[in-house]
């Protein structure tokens, strides 16, 4: 690792040697790159240990569960992805960043020996091979989205915002804000190329951003950015069909104003009892109960996100805590979750400039 890749002045002391959290940020907004923090097992508190600035704007991260390798997009032009091996001293880059064949990647996910990126600016999704050590290679196989939406300022062309596999690993789903749709893709096992199998069109102008699966694998929650709505969908992994069945509000207001509300992230509790949604502009976390069934989420309340502009929201592996990456206020705030109501209660925060994403290793 080059000395220029190390960010000084953020070292802490990891006395526990246990779980780590990695936090992405916008370096163009004053972020330190990828920050590593220790997680207190008793309280969930984060202690910043180190940071590495190996790529520009590592705004979204993912961890490969089999190898432990950490991946980060470079939300830039040209778009790229970088890989890091966690070590006792921090993160060690696994070679130079690899171009993804698209621009402005905002999301990535790992499945087996493939890495997928959603390229917002170019409106495409990319598939890259991974070697046995988890190092990404190229060239990327790129699937370009087509279409547009009624919002001329945000939907003038495709804007892929998320890409991930379904729980069976058979299908790859890509969420496109610009075309108001979710594409279900098949993966060629020999070449890694993606082919559109089906496209689910959602209500025009809503701008789908992210989706999350219920633990039962049969229900999907699609979160919209341009309207504060959650679309509930049935998912059939046998046929690769995604069918909308209901819409549920997650915040007051119509959306689309200068300060929102702009929903950003959707999380389903591991036990399948609650859904949480982060809403920028309103700067809230909404709790939805699934007591009436997975297809019938009910908004039960909202709490302040602990900062400004929560770009990401994630549950810890136990589901007992939530972590909000508040981009504009430059912090990560954590919450204890009431096991009966699902209501988050603020428990603490740590300064992380231009924070955009949190993942656990």
For each residue, the residues with C-beta under 8 A, 3 or more apart:
1: 5 6 52 54 92 93
2: 5 6
3: 6
4: 53
5: 1 2 52 53 54 93
6: 1 2 3 50 51 52 53 90
7: 10 32 33 50 51 52 53
8: 11
9:
10: 7 32 35 48 49 50 51
11: 8 48 49 50
12: 37 38 47 48 49
13: 47 49
14: 17 38 47 49
15: 38
16: 19 38 40 41
17: 14
18: 38 39 41
19: 16 38 39 41 360 361
20: 36 37 38 39 49 86 360 361
21: 36 37 38 39 46 323 332 358 359 360 361
22: 34 35 36 37 61 63 70 91 358 359 360 361
23: 34 35 36 37 61 325 332 352 355 356 357 358
24: 31 34 58 59 60 61 72 325 355 356 357 358
25: 29 31 32 33 34 35 58 59 352 353 354 355 356
26: 29 30 31 57 59 75 327 354 356
27: 30 31 32 33 53 56 57 58 354
28: 31 56 57
29: 25 26 327 353 354
30: 26 27 330 353 354
31: 24 25 26 27 28 57 352 353 354 355 356
32: 7 10 25 27 35 51 53 352 353
33: 7 25 27 51 52 53 54 55 58
34: 22 23 24 25 51 52 53 54 58 61 70 72 84 91
35: 10 22 23 25 32 48 50 51 352 355
36: 20 21 22 23 48 49 50 51 52 86 90 91
37: 12 20 21 22 23 46 47 48 49 332 350
38: 12 14 15 16 18 19 20 21 46 47 49
39: 18 19 20 21 44 45 46 316 360
40: 16 43 44 45 46 47
41: 16 18 19
42:
43: 40 347 348
44: 39 40 316 320 321 323 334 336 347 348
45: 39 40 334 347 348 350
46: 21 37 38 39 40 323 332 334 348 350
47: 12 13 14 37 38 40 350
48: 10 11 12 35 36 37 51 350 351 352
49: 10 11 12 13 14 20 36 37 38 90
50: 6 7 10 11 35 36 89 90 91
51: 6 7 10 32 33 34 35 36 48
52: 1 5 6 7 33 34 36 84 90 91 93
53: 4 5 6 7 27 32 33 34
54: 1 5 33 34 58 82 84 93 97
55: 33 58 72 74 76 80 82 97
56: 27 28 74 75 76
57: 26 27 28 31 73 74 75 76
58: 24 25 27 33 34 54 55 61 72 73 74 75 82
59: 24 25 26 73 75 106 356 357
60: 24 72 73 75 105 106 107 108 312 356 357
61: 22 23 24 34 58 70 71 72 73 108 357 358 359
62: 70 71 108 109 110 359
63: 22 68 69 70 71 110 359 360 361
64: 67 68 69 71 110 130 134
65: 68
66:
67: 64 133 134
68: 63 64 65 85 86 361
69: 63 64 83 84 85 94 133 134 135
70: 22 34 61 62 63 83 84 85 86 91 359 361
71: 61 62 63 64 81 82 83 84 108 110 115 136
72: 24 34 55 58 60 61 81 82 83 84 108
73: 57 58 59 60 61 79 80 81 100 105 106 107 108 117
74: 55 56 57 58 79 80 81 82 97 105
75: 26 56 57 58 59 60 79 104 105 106 120
76: 55 56 57 79 80 103 104
77: 103 104 121
78: 99 100 102 103
79: 73 74 75 76 99 100 101 102 103 104 105 117 119 121 122
80: 55 73 74 76 97 98 99 100 105
81: 71 72 73 74 97 98 100 105 108 115 117 128 136
82: 54 55 58 71 72 74 93 94 96 97 98
83: 69 70 71 72 93 94 95 134 135 136
84: 34 52 54 69 70 71 72 91 92 93 94
85: 68 69 70 91 92 94 134
86: 20 36 68 70 90 91 92 361
87: 90 91 92
88:
89: 50
90: 6 36 49 50 52 86 87
91: 22 34 36 50 52 70 84 85 86 87
92: 1 84 85 86 87
93: 1 5 52 54 82 83 84 96
94: 69 82 83 84 85 133 134 135
95: 83 135
96: 82 93
97: 54 55 74 80 81 82
98: 80 81 82 128 136 137 138 140
99: 78 79 80 138 140
100: 73 78 79 80 81 105 117 119 126 128 140 142
101: 79 119 124 126 138 139 140 141 142
102: 78 79 105 117 119 121 122 124 125 126 140 142
103: 76 77 78 79 119 121 122
104: 75 76 77 79 119 120 121 122
105: 60 73 74 75 79 80 81 100 102 108 117 118 119 120 126
106: 59 60 73 75 118 119 120 160 161 162
107: 60 73 117 118 161 162 163 164 210
108: 60 61 62 71 72 73 81 105 115 116 117 118 163
109: 62 115 116 163 164 165
110: 62 63 64 71 114 115 116 130
111: 114 116 164 165 169 172
112: 169
113: 129 130 131
114: 110 111 127 128 129 130 187 192
115: 71 81 108 109 110 127 128 129 130 136
116: 108 109 110 111 125 126 127 128 163 164 165 172
117: 73 79 81 100 102 105 107 108 125 126 128 140 163
118: 105 106 107 108 125 160 161 162 163 174 175
119: 79 100 101 102 103 104 105 106 122 123 124 125 126 142 160
120: 75 104 105 106 123 159 160 161 177
121: 77 79 102 103 104 159
122: 79 102 103 104 119 144
123: 119 120 144 145 157 158 159 160 176 178
124: 101 102 119 142 143 144 145 158 160
125: 102 116 117 118 119 142 143 145 160 163 172 174 185 194
126: 100 101 102 105 116 117 119 140 141 142 143
127: 114 115 116 140 141 142 143 172 187 192 193 194
128: 81 98 100 114 115 116 117 136 137 138 140 141 192
129: 113 114 115 136 137 138 192
130: 64 110 113 114 115 134 135 136 137
131: 113 134 135 137
132:
133: 67 69 94
134: 64 67 69 83 85 94 130 131
135: 69 83 94 95 130 131
136: 71 81 83 98 115 128 129 130
137: 98 128 129 130 131
138: 98 99 101 128 129
139: 101
140: 98 99 100 101 102 117 126 127 128
141: 101 126 127 128 191 192 193 194
142: 100 101 102 119 124 125 126 127
143: 124 125 126 127 174 185 193 194 195 196
144: 122 123 124 158
145: 123 124 125 158 160 174 176 178 179 183
146: 158 179
147: 157 158 176 178 179 181
148: 155 156 157 158 178 179
149: 154 155 178 179 180 204 205 207
150: 155 204 205
151: 154 155 205 207 226 256
152: 155 156
153: 156
154: 149 151 159 177 178 207 226
155: 148 149 150 151 152 159 177 178 179 180 205 207 226
156: 148 152 153 178
157: 123 147 148 178
158: 123 124 144 145 146 147 148 176 178 179
159: 120 121 123 154 155 176 177 178 179
160: 106 118 119 120 123 124 125 145 163 174 175 176 177
161: 106 107 118 120 175 176 177 208 209 210 225
162: 106 107 118 174 175 209 210 211
163: 107 108 109 116 117 118 125 160 172 173 174 175
164: 107 109 111 116 172 173 211
165: 109 111 116 168 169 170 171 172 173
166: 169 170 171 172 173 213 217 235 237
167: 213 217 237
168: 165 171 217 237
169: 111 112 165 166
170: 165 166 186 237 240
171: 165 166 168 184 185 186 197 237 240
172: 111 116 125 127 163 164 165 166 184 185 186 187 194
173: 163 164 165 166 182 183 184 185 211 242
174: 118 125 143 145 160 162 163 182 183 185
175: 118 160 161 162 163 182 208 209 210 211 222
176: 123 145 147 158 159 160 161 179 180 181 182 183 208
177: 120 154 155 159 160 161 180 207 208 209 225 226
178: 123 145 147 148 149 154 155 156 157 158 159 207
179: 145 146 147 148 149 155 158 159 176
180: 149 155 176 177 201 202 203 204 205 206 207 208
181: 147 176 199 200 201 202 208
182: 173 174 175 176 199 200 202 208 211 222 233 242
183: 145 173 174 176 196 198 199 200
184: 171 172 173 196 197 198 199 200 240 241 242
185: 125 143 171 172 173 174 194 195 196 197
186: 170 171 172 194 195 197 240
187: 114 127 172 192 193 194 195
188: 191 192 193 194 195
189: 192
190:
191: 141 188
192: 114 127 128 129 141 187 188 189
193: 127 141 143 187 188
194: 125 127 141 143 172 185 186 187 188
195: 143 185 186 187 188
196: 143 183 184 185 199
197: 171 184 185 186 240
198: 183 184 240 241 242
199: 181 182 183 184 196
200: 181 182 183 184 233 242 243 244
201: 180 181
202: 180 181 182 206 208 222 224 231 244
203: 180 206 231 247
204: 149 150 180
205: 149 150 151 155 180 226 227
206: 180 202 203 224 226 227 229 231
207: 149 151 154 155 177 178 180 224 225 226 227
208: 161 175 176 177 180 181 182 202 211 222 223 224 225 231
209: 161 162 175 177 223 224 225 263 264
210: 107 161 162 175 222 223 264 265 266
211: 162 164 173 175 182 208 220 221 222 223 266
212: 220 221 223 266 267 268 275
213: 166 167 217 219 220 221 235 268
214: 217 218 219 220 221 268 272 290 294
215: 268 270 271 272
216: 219 272 294
217: 166 167 168 213 214 235 237
218: 214 234 235 236 294
219: 213 214 216 232 233 234 235 294 295
220: 211 212 213 214 232 233 234 235 242
221: 211 212 213 214 230 231 232 233 266 268 275 297
222: 175 182 202 208 210 211 230 231 233 244
223: 208 209 210 211 212 229 230 250 263 264 265 266 277
224: 202 206 207 208 209 227 228 229 230 231 255 263
225: 161 177 207 208 209 255 262 263 264
226: 151 154 155 177 205 206 207 255 256 262
227: 205 206 207 224 254 255 256
228: 224 249 250 251 252 253 254 255 261 262 263 279 282
229: 206 223 224 247 248 249 250 263
230: 221 222 223 224 247 248 249 250 263 266 275 277 288 297
231: 202 203 206 208 221 222 224 244 246 247 248
232: 219 220 221 244 245 246 247 248 295 296 297
233: 182 200 219 220 221 222 242 243 244 245
234: 218 219 220 241 242 243 245 295
235: 166 213 217 218 219 220 241 242
236: 218 239 240 241 242 243
237: 166 167 168 170 171 217 240
238:
239: 236
240: 170 171 184 186 197 198 236 237
241: 184 198 234 235 236
242: 173 182 184 198 200 220 233 234 235 236
243: 200 233 234 236
244: 200 202 222 231 232 233 247
245: 232 233 234 295
246: 231 232 295 296
247: 203 229 230 231 232 244
248: 229 230 231 232 288 297 298 299
249: 228 229 230 252 299
250: 223 228 229 230 263 277 279 286 288 299
251: 228 255 261 263 279 282 284 286 302
252: 228 249 261 282
253: 228 257 260 261 282
254: 227 228 257
255: 224 225 226 227 228 251 260 261 262
256: 151 226 227
257: 253 254 260 261 281
258:
259: 281
260: 253 255 257 279 280 281 282
261: 228 251 252 253 255 257 279 280 281 282
262: 225 226 228 255 279 280 281
263: 209 223 224 225 228 229 230 250 251 266 277 278 279 280
264: 209 210 223 225 278 279 280 310 311 312 313
265: 210 223 277 278 310 311 312 313 314
266: 210 211 212 221 223 230 263 275 276 277 313
267: 212 275 276 277 313 314 315 322
268: 212 213 214 215 221 272 274 275
269: 272 273 274 275 276 315 319 337 342
270: 215 315 317 318 319
271: 215 319
272: 214 215 216 268 269 290 294
273: 269 289 290 291 342
274: 268 269 287 288 289 290 337 342
275: 212 221 230 266 267 268 269 287 288 290 297
276: 266 267 269 285 286 287 288 313 315 322 342 344
277: 223 230 250 263 265 266 267 285 286 288 313
278: 263 264 265 284 285 305 310 311 312 313 324
279: 228 250 251 260 261 262 263 264 282 283 284 285 286 302 305 310
280: 260 261 262 263 264 283 309 310 311
281: 257 259 260 261 262 309
282: 228 251 252 253 260 261 279 302
283: 279 280 304 305 307 308 309 310 326
284: 251 278 279 302 303 304 305
285: 276 277 278 279 302 303 304 305 310 313 322 324 335 344
286: 250 251 276 277 279 299 301 302
287: 274 275 276 299 300 301 302 303 341 342 343 344
288: 230 248 250 274 275 276 277 297 298 299 300
289: 273 274 292 297 298 300 341 342
290: 214 272 273 274 275 293 294 296 297 298
291: 273 298
292: 289 296 298
293: 290 296
294: 214 216 218 219 272 290
295: 219 232 234 245 246
296: 232 246 290 292 293
297: 221 230 232 248 275 288 289 290
298: 248 288 289 290 291 292
299: 248 249 250 286 287 288 302
300: 287 288 289 341 342 343
301: 286 287 343
302: 251 279 282 284 285 286 287 299
303: 284 285 287 335 343 344 345 346
304: 283 284 285 346
305: 278 279 283 284 285 308 310 324 326 333
306: 324 326 331 333 335 346 349
307: 283 310 324 326 328 329 330 331 333 349
308: 283 305 326 327 328 329
309: 280 281 283 326 327 328 329
310: 264 265 278 279 280 283 285 305 307 313 324 325 326 327
311: 264 265 278 280 325 326 327 355 356 357
312: 60 264 265 278 324 325 355 356 357 358
313: 264 265 266 267 276 277 278 285 310 322 323 324 325
314: 265 267 322 323 325 357 358 359 360
315: 267 269 270 276 319 321 322 323 337
316: 39 44 319 320 321 322 323 360
317: 270 360
318: 270 321
319: 269 270 271 315 316 337
320: 44 316 336 337 339
321: 44 315 316 318 334 335 336 337 347
322: 267 276 285 313 314 315 316 334 335 337 344
323: 21 44 46 313 314 315 316 332 333 334 335 358
324: 278 285 305 306 307 310 312 313 332 333 334 335
325: 23 24 310 311 312 313 314 332 352 355 356 357 358
326: 283 305 306 307 308 309 310 311 329 330 331 332 333 355
327: 26 29 308 309 310 311 330 354 355 356
328: 307 308 309
329: 307 308 309 326
330: 30 307 326 327 351 352 353 354 355
331: 306 307 326 349 350 351 352 355
332: 21 23 37 46 323 324 325 326 349 350 352 355 358
333: 305 306 307 323 324 326 346 348 349
334: 44 45 46 321 322 323 324 346 347 348 349
335: 285 303 306 321 322 323 324 344 345 346 347
336: 44 320 321 344 345 347
337: 269 274 315 319 320 321 322 342 343 344 345
338: 341 342 343 344 345
339: 320
340:
341: 287 289 300 338
342: 269 273 274 276 287 289 300 337 338
343: 287 300 301 303 337 338
344: 276 285 287 303 322 335 336 337 338
345: 303 335 336 337 338
346: 303 304 306 333 334 335 349
347: 43 44 45 321 334 335 336
348: 43 44 45 46 333 334
349: 306 307 331 332 333 334 346
350: 37 45 46 47 48 331 332
351: 48 330 331
352: 23 25 31 32 35 48 325 330 331 332 355
353: 25 29 30 31 32 330
354: 25 26 27 29 30 31 327 330
355: 23 24 25 31 35 311 312 325 326 327 330 331 332 352 358
356: 23 24 25 26 31 59 60 311 312 325 327
357: 23 24 59 60 61 311 312 314 325
358: 21 22 23 24 61 312 314 323 325 332 355
359: 21 22 61 62 63 70 314
360: 19 20 21 22 39 63 314 316 317
361: 19 20 21 22 63 68 70 86
